[in-house]
Amino acid sequence: MQDFKKYLNPFYKDIKQVQDFSDVVFKDDLEKKEYPYLENITKINVKSIEWLLPRLDQLTQELEDQIQIVEQETGDDAAAAKSIYNQILQEIQTTVDRINRDLIKVDSPYFGKIIFTPEDTRTKKDMDIYIGKFAITDENSRVPLVVDWRAPIANLYYQNSGPTKKVHFQAPVGKREGELKEKRQFEISRTRIQNIYNAKTGNTAADAFLLSQLDSRIGKKLADIVSTIQAQQNEIIREEINKPVIIQGVAGSGKTTILLHRLAYLFFNYKDKILPEKSLIVAPNRMFLDYISDVLPNLGVHGVNTLTYLFWGKKVLNWDNRFSVSTEKINIEHKEYKGSTKFLKFLDTYFNDFEESLLENIPYSRSDIISRRYFELKESFPHISMKERLNLAIDYAFAQNQFKTKQTGSYDNSLNIQNEKKKKILAYMKRNLNPYRLYKEIFTKKLIPKDICKYTLTGLRYKNAHRYFRTEDLAPIVYLQLKIQGTRDFEQEYIVIDECQDLSHIEIATLASIAKNGNITLAGDLAQSIIPPFYIRDWDTVKNLIKDMGHTDISYHELNRCYRTTIEIIEFANKIFRDRFPKSYKLPEAVLRHGDPIRDISLTKELKDVGKDELKTFLSTIQQEFENGATTCALVCKDKQHARAVYEKIKPFEDVIGREVTDFSENDYHSGLLVLPISRAKGLEFDTVVILDLNEEKYPDTEYNTRLLYVAITRTLHRLIIVKNKNIKDSPLLDT
């Protein structure tokens, strides 16, 4: 029999133990006062789990019985039996999700409490509101015992640092005003209160709570931050729907977390307008997607599509593995042009010319009727796709011809002839409406400078049943596909884009065009543009691009506070970057947390070239990091070639480190020691970061290397180690 309990949080085994509060020793009167409420909530949550666990066992048995039925049936009966099997399997998945969500409620049912006194009631009775990740309701009275963090009243918790007069929130019945008398923050784990913080305006309790949460973070997959969302983050998360939102945030400011919490908030408050399964997250690589994969499920959200731009673009084009990325050498200048707004405008002009040429050359004597009808439809119904307009215009022309034939009485043999003509026209359309072919003709016909055409055609080639393309060619081809097919079939009810600063303008345009009602949030950091040619130099170009697509109401936010790393590391970073970054780039502001000083290690040579004894000594230093509590440690390298050489050097010495060594080719975010280039580390975080071989040969003083080093330094949560080489001068970037 299958064991579906292996998909449950192991905490379910301790349910009976944690609901017994007889062993609790109160640290103070405040805990004594709060524990009865926690005990009551725990009993309610446990009751649900105790009902669901036997139900999971029952469903598991039903599934086993159904398997036997499926094996015995044939034909239509087998199909019906398989359908029932799938229904049971789906109910099992739903039950597992419900149990895991209820286990979260048991483990830490709430993190905040506010006392709000409304002014719009005669008695002005205090309202005690507990706030948690999920709502909890008394099953008899239906009174809310814990409100969901996304509920309107929870906004009072996030927007006020402590007791405040004259506050308000937008309730379903309208605006409610009053006084926030108390704000209390809880650390609860395994149904036990670890700490309570009474936040008062102007005191340090709120900072102490935040600091406690930041100190306890370890380099595992990204986690939710519902208990520590800051006021500015909360403002972005709760931005209204139906307009684009752009976030410029320094490293560690919580951009990714904001994006995911914004989705969770919107799905909760706009259930009738957007659905997870009709929404899209676009991220830089598959390891990053794995890194963020736990956040939305832990917030009760399932089914959101998560893709890199490459995989999304190929999906839109319906390309299989026969379409591959070219390995030909990249020309940065040509790549930049093909991702620019200038090339975007060229594509619009090119497509309009193509449209006219396509209609003029239809192999049919009555093509003028098709053309005229096509442009009538385009003017009257601009949102209909080109393909639909063509089909309607062709049908119209042939219907007109058949009507005329009937009037003249010569209809007998014309139908077969007309059908053959129609097939010929449709074949002509299909042949010419191939976006890959259409795009390639730009360069074969030399419609833009010859050097760009020659360069592009070396990437757009057909070999061994494979069609190749450069990465910068994908977005323009997708753009043409959307002009042909329209956006309706690809429309998403909400889109979030992370690490947006490394996308081209055309990539952004294609994604924005499929976002229903302008429902798109883009987040990035201009200082972290590390994939040449650095398309986005300022956010105004992105704003103008989106405005040109019809979305004029755009929200823009800047986040300057870094919550990831320590004051010592941020100060070290800012000394390097203060005079090297443009004045328009905001450097991160350190928040609260002190930590270890930055460490230097000197190796005689680059790591890949050192002897066995020196290597073992270095790796013992890494081992010490794990012994000191690190879960993840990243050896950050300049590029992929550097990372491969380092990985091959140290992989045979896993036993010295005592942890698994993983390289960047893995798509999953692993604990242990990761060896990866800076480009793959972007967006991730680790307990300890070791930047290897920081010498003048690898890191000369250029804009590109400055950006790389900025990203590398700001990946760490707790400790940073710089590795230098004695036989090569240090990078001039370290001269501060």
N, C-alpha and C positions, 0 to 999 in steps of 0.2 A: 504493500500500500504506500502511496506517495505521502511524503511528510511535508505539508504546507506550513507547519509551525516553524520550520527553519527560516521562513521569511518574516517571522515576527521579531520584534525587538526582544532580546533575551530577558528584558525586565519583566515580561509576563510571568516568568517562573517565581517571581518574588511578590506577587500580588497579595497573597494571604499575609505575608510577613509585614509588608509596609502599611497595611491598614490597621495594624495593632499599634496604638499610640501610647500604650501603658509604660513604655520604656523612655518616653520623652522627659528630659530634664530641662526646665525653662531657665534660660540665661538671665532673664529679667522680666519685669511686669508686662512689658510690651509683648513679648513672646507669649506669655501666659494669656494675655488678652486675645491674641490673634489665632492661637492654635485651635480653639473650638471650631472656628470657621473652616480652617484647613481640614480638620477631621471630617466635618460634615460633607465638604466638597469631595473628599477622597472616597467616602462611602458611596456617594452617588456615581462617581466615575467607575469604581470597582464593580458596582452592580451591573453596569453595562457590559464590562469585559467578561464577567462571570457568566453572563447569558450568551455572549458571542463565542466563547471558546468551545463549549459543547456543540454549538451550531456549526462551527468549522469542522469538528470531528464528524458530525452527521453528513455534511456536504462531501467530505472526503470519502466517506463510505458510499454515498450515492454515486460519486464519480467512478469509483472502482466497479460498482455494479453496472454502471452504464457502459464501461469499457467492454465488459463481457457481452452485453447486448449488441454493441457495435460489431464485435467480432463474429457474432452469429447471424446477423442480418445481411441481406443482399438487396441490390437494386434501390428502389425508392424507400424501402424500409430502412436500409442502411443509412441513406442520406438523412432521414428523419431522426434516426438514433444519434448520428453525429451532431445534428443540430441541438438536440437535448444535451449531449455531452458538452458542447461549447457553452450552452446556457449555464450549466452547473459550474463550469470552469470560471465563467465570468462572475458568478455569484461568490465563488471562493475568493477571487481577487478582490471583490468589493468588501467582503468580510475581513480579509487580511488587512486591507487599508483602514477599515473602521477600527479594528482592534489596535493597530499601530497608532492611529490618531488618538484613541482613548488612552493608550499607554502614555502618550505625551501629556495628556490632561492629568493623569495620575502623578506622573513624575514631577511636573512643575505646572500646576493648574493655573497659576496667575503670577504676575510679576509686579503688578502695580495696584495701588488703591488711591482713589481720590474721594474727598468729601466735598460735594457741591451743594450749595444752598441756592435754589432758584428764587428769583424775584417775582415770578409770574404766578405764584400760588399764595393763597391767603395765609397759610400757616408758616410758609417759608421753612418747611421741614428739611433737614439735612438728608441728602442722598448719598449713601455709602456705595461707591462703585468700585468693584474689583475688575481688573483688566488682565486678560490672558491671551494666549495664542488662539484659543478657540472659545466660543461661547458655551456656557454651562447653565442649564435651566432646571429649576425644580419641577419634576415631572407631575406633581400634583397641582401646585398653584400656578405653574407656568411663569413664575417670577424669575427674571434673569439673576443668577447668582454670580456669574462671571460674564462680562461682556467681551466680545471679540475686539481685538486691537484695531480692527478696521471700521468699527462702528463710529458714528459721528461724535458721540460723547467722549470717546477715547482721545479725541483731538485735544481736549483740555489737559490730559496727562502729558502729551508730547509738546505742546506749545508753551507750557508754563513751567518755569524752573522750581516753583514752589507756590505757597499760598498767594493768591492774587485777587483783587477786587475787580469788579466790572469785566468779567469774562463772559464768553458766549459760545454756543455751538449750534449747528444747524440740525435740528431734530426733524423727523418726518412731519411733525405738526407745525414746523416753522422754527424761527430763531428763538432760542431760549437763553436768557441772560441771568447772571447771578454772581455768586462769589465762590471761588475755589478756596476752601478753608484748609485743606490738607492734601499733601501729595506724599505718598509712601511707596518705597520701592523694596521689593523682596528678592532675595536669592533663595530659591527653593529647589531642592534636588532630592529625588527619591522620597517625596512627600514630607520632607523635613526642612524646616526653616534654617538656613545657614546664617543669614544676616538680614537685618531690616534697616533701611535708611529712611529717616524722616527728612524729606527735602524741604528746605525753607529758602525763600528768595534771598539770594546774597550769601548763603552759607555754602559749605563745601560738601554737603551730603550727596548731592547729585553727582558731583565730580568723583567722589569716593566710590559711588556705585559704578559709574562708567569705568573708572580705573580698575576696579576689581574685575569687571567683565573683560577688559582689554588684557590685563595681566594673565588671565586664565586661558586666553586663546592659544591654541596650539595648531601647528601646521597640518591640519587634516583638511578634508573637503570644506568648502565654504559653508558656513552655517547662517541661519537667520539671526537677525538682530532686533527682533520685535521689542525686547525690553529696553534697548539702549538707543533707539532711533532718536537722533537729535532734531532740534526744531527745524533747521533748514532742510535736512533730509526729509522730514515729515511733510514739509511744504511741497516738495517735489513729488513725493509718493502720492499725495492727495490732490495733485493737479487735476483739473477737470478733463473730461474726455473730449474727443472730437477736435483736437488741435495738436500740431507737432510740438514736441518738447526737446530742447537741446541742453545737455549737461556738459559743461567743461569742469573737470575736477582733477586736482593734483593726485599724485600717486597715494593710495591708501585712504582716499576721502570717502570711499564707500559707493563708488559709482555702480559697480556691478550689483551690489546688494540693494541699492535703491531701485535699479531696474527690475529686479525680481520681486521686491516687495511692492513696487508699483503695480506690477501685473497682478499679484495676489489681491491687492486692494481693489483694483478695477474689476476683477472677476467677482469679487464679493459684493460690490456696490452697484455694478451694472450687469447683473446676470441676464437681463433681457436684451442686452445690446452686444455683448461680446462673450465668446466662449473660448476656453483654453484650447480645444482641439482645432479652432479656426484662427489661432494666433501663432506667432513665429518669434523665436529668439535667434538672432544671427550673431555668431561669436567667431573669434579668430582661428581657432583650431579645435581638434577633437579632444585633446587633453583638457583644454579649458572647459569644454562642454561637460566633460566628466567631473571636473573640479566643482562646477556649480550645480551638479545634477541632484543633490539632496535638498536644496533650499525649498523649491516649490512643493515637492511632496510633503516636506515637514510643515508647510503652511497649508496643507490640505488641497493643493492644486495638482491635478494630473492631466496629461494629454497634450501639453503644449509642444509644438514642433520646435526642435532645436537643431540648427544646421549651421555649417560654415557657408560663406557665400558661394564657394565652389560647388558644394553639393546642392545648394538651393538652385543655382543657375542651371546646372545640368538637369535638375528635376523639371524646371520650367521648359527646357528645350527637349525634354524626353530623351536625353542622351544616355546611352549605356556605357559600358567599359570600353567600347570601341572608340570612344572619344577621349583622348588623353592630353595631358598638359605637355607641351613641348619642352625639351631640355636644351634647346638652342640658347646661345648666349644672349643676355638681355642688354639692350641699349636704354639706359635710364631716360635720356632725353626723349626718345621716341615713345617710351612707355608712358611718360608724363603727358605727352600730347594726347595719346589715345584714352586717357582718363579724364581729360579736361572738359570744362564747359564749352570751350571753343570747338572741340571735336563733337560734342553733343549737339551743338547748333548745326555743324556740318551734316551730321546724321539726319537731322530733321529736314534739311534742304535736299539731301540726297534721296531721302525716302519720298518726298513730295514729287521729285522728278521721276523716280522709279514708278510711282503710282500712275502718273500720266502716261509714261511709256508703256506700262503694262496694259493699260486700257486701249491705247492706240494700236497695239499690235495683236489684239485678240484675233485668232484665226476664224473669223466669221464675218460674212458680208453685212450683217446687221449689228456690227460692234458699236455703231454710233448710238443705238438704242440702249445697249448695256452701259455704255459710258455715261450717257445723259442721266439714266436712272440712278446709276451709282452716285453721281455727284449731287443729285436731288436728295438721296437718302443721307449723304454725308452732311448736307446743310441742315436737313430737318431733324436728323437723329445722330448728332456727333458722337454719342457714347456707344453706338453700335460699332463693333470691330470691323476692320477692313474685310476680313474673310466673310463675315455675315453679310455685309453690304454687297460684296461680289456675288454671293450665292443668290441673294434676293434679286439683284439686278439681272442676273442670267435667267432665273426662273421667270421674271417679268417679261424679258425679251422673247422667250420661247412661247410663253402663254399668249403674248400679243400675236405672234406669228401663227399659232394654231387657230386663234380666233379668226384671223384674216383668211386662212386656208379654208375654214368651214364656210365662210361667207361666199367664197368663189366656187365652192363645190368640188375642189380638187384635193380632198383630204385623204383619199384612200391609202396611198403609199407614202405619204409625207411623214407619218409618225416615226417610222424606223429611220428615215433619213435624218430627221431632227434629233433623234436620240443619239445617233452617231456623231452629229455635229456637237451636241452638248457634251458628250464624253471627251471629244477632242479639246474642247475649251477647258473643261475641268482638268484634263491632263496638263494642259498649258499652264493653268494656274498653279497646280501642285508643283510643277517643275520650277516655276519662277518664285514661288513663295517659300522657298527654303532659306531660312535666315543665315545659315552658314555660307551657302552659295552667294546669297545677296551681299553679305559682308565682304566676302573674298573679292567680289567684282570691283569694289572700291579700289583695290590695290592692283588687280590685273589690268584695269582700265586706266590706272595711274591718275586718279582723280584728286590726289593730294601729292605733296612732294615725293619725288622718285625715290629718295633714300629711305623714306618711311615705308614706301610700297615694297621695295626690295627686301627690307628688314622683316616686314610683316609676313611676306610670302614664304620666307624661310621657316616660319613657325606654323603657318596655315598650309599644311601639306598632307598628302594621302600616302600612306605606306603600310604594307602588310595588313590590309583591311582595317587600318586605323586612321582616323582623322585627328590631326594634332592642332593645338591652338596654344597661344601664349596666355598666361593668366589675365593680362590686361585686355585680351580680345574677347573674353567671355562676356563681360558686361555689355559691350556694344552689340554683340550678337543677341543677347537677351533683350536689349532695348528694341532691336528690330523685331524680334519675335512678339513682344508685347504690342507693337504697332500693328502687326499682322493679325495676331490672335485676339487682341484686346486684353484687358486686365481682369475681366470678370471671373474667368476660370481660375485665376491665381490669387484672387483677392484674399487678404487676411484682415480679420477684424481688429487685431492689434499686432504691432511689430515693435520689438525693442532691438537695438543694435548696440553691441558693446565693442570697445576699442575702435570706435568709428573713425578716429583720426587716421587710420591706415587704409581706409577705403577710398576709392577714386570717386570723383563727382558723378560719373556715370553709374557706378555701383549704387551710390546713394539714390540717384534718380530712379533707377529701376525698382528699388525697394519702396521708395516713397510713393511710386505710382500705383502700387498694389495695396497700400494701406487705406482701408476704408475710412472715409470721412477725415483723413489726415491723422489717423490714430497711429502715431509713431513717436517713439522716444529714442533719441540718439545720445550716446554718452562716449566721451573720450577725453584725452589730454594731449594738447598740441605738443607739449614737451616730450611726450612718449612716442612721437612719430619715428619709428625706427625701420620702417620698410620703405626704402627709396622708391619713388622720387619725392616723397613727402607732399602728397597732393594738396592737403588742407593746411594752409599756413595761417588762416584765421577763419573764425566761424561765420563771418559775414558772407563769405562765398557760399556756404551751405545754406544760410538763411535765404539768400537771394535765389538760390536754386529752387528751394522749396516754395518760395513765394511765387516764382514763375510757373509753378505747377498748380497755382490756385489757392494755396494755403497762406493767407496773409497774417493770421493771428498765431504767432509763434512765441512760445515761452522759452526764455534763455536763463540759465542758472550757472553761477560759478561757485565751486566748492574749493576752499583753500586749506581746510584743516585736515591733517593726516592723522588717522586713528590707528594705522597699522603698526608703525614702528616707533622706536624710542626717541626721546629728545636728543640723545647723543648722536644717533645715526642721522637724524634730520639736520642737525647743526653741521655735521661732517659733510653731508651732501650739499647743503646750501653754500658752504664755503667754496666748493668746487664750481657750482653752477651759477652763483650770483652774478659774476661778471661775464659769463659765457652765453647765457640765454638772453634773448631779446627782452627788453624792459616790459613788453606786453605779456610775457609769460609769468604767471604767478607761481612763486616757489611755495612748497608746502610749509604750513605752520605746524609746529610740533604741539601735541596735546598731552599734557599731564604726565606722561609715563617716562620715568627714567629707567636706564638699564646699564648693561655692561659697556665699557669703552670699546672702541673699534680695535681689533687686534691685527697686527702685521705678522706675516710669516715670510721668511726669506728662504728660497730654494736656490741651489747653485745654478740650476738651469730651469727651463720650462718643465712643467710636471711630466709631460710625455717623454722627456729625455733624461730624467734623473735615474740614479741607480736604485737597486732593490732596497738597500738599507735606508737610504734617504726617503724613498717612497713609503716604506713601512712606518718610519717615524712620523711622516706627514699624516698617514691614515690613522695612526693612533690618536692624533689630535681630533680627527673626525669622530673616532670611536668615543672620545671623551665627551663630545657634544651630545651623543645619544645617552650616555651614562648620566649626563646632567639634566636629562628630561626632554631632549628634543625628540620629536616624532618624525619630522622631515628635515633633511639637510640637502641643500642644492649646491652642487659644484657648477657654477655659472661660467660658461665659456663664451668667447667672442662670437663664434659662428658654428655652423654645423660641422665643418671640417675639424675645427679645434675640439669640439665636443666628442666626435667619433674617436679621435686619437686618444683623448683622455679616458674615455670609457674603456677602450681596448686595453689601455695600460693598467687600469685599476680593477677591472672585473675579476681577474684571477685572484685578487686578494680580498674577496668578500669576507673570508674568515677573520682577517685582521680587524675589519670594521665591525663585524658581528651583525651586519644588516644587509638586506638585499640591495644590490646596485642596479639601477634601472636607467636606460638611456631614453632619449627624446623620441625614439621611434614608437614607443608605447603610446597608446591613445588614452590610457587610464592614468589618473593622478594617484601615484603610489606613496605610501610611507616609506621610510628608509632613506637611502642616498640616491638622489637623482642627478644625472649628468645631462645638462641641456644647454643649448645656446640661448643667448639673451632673448632672441626672437620668440622662443617657445616658453620662456619664463614669464613673459609679459602677461599681466593680468592675474598671475598666481602669487601665492605667498608661502613662505617656509619659515620654520623656527629659526634655522641658521642658514645664512647665505655665505658661500665662499667664492669670491671672485678671483679666478685663476689668471696668473701670468699677466699682471698689470704692468706691462713694460712699454717702452716707447715704440717698439716695432709693431705691436698689436694695437696699441691705443695712442696713436699720434693725436695732437691737439687739433681736431676737426669738429665741425658741427655734428657730424654723424656719430663719432665716437663719444662726444659729450652726451648725446641722447642715449646711446647704448649704456653708458656708465650710470646715468640717471635711473634708467629702468632697473639695472642690476642691483644698485644699492637699495632701492626702495622696495625690493621683494621681501625683505626680511621682517619677521615679527619681533625677534628678540636679540639676535646676535649677528654681527658682521665681521668676516675675516677677509683681509686683503692679502693675496699671495704675490710677492715680488720675486724677481730673479736676480741673483747677485752678478751674473755675467752680462746682463743687459740693463741699460739705464731704465729707471722708473719712467712710467708714462708722465708726460708733462702735465696731464690733467690732475695729477696729485700735488702739483706745486701750488699751494694756496697760502 
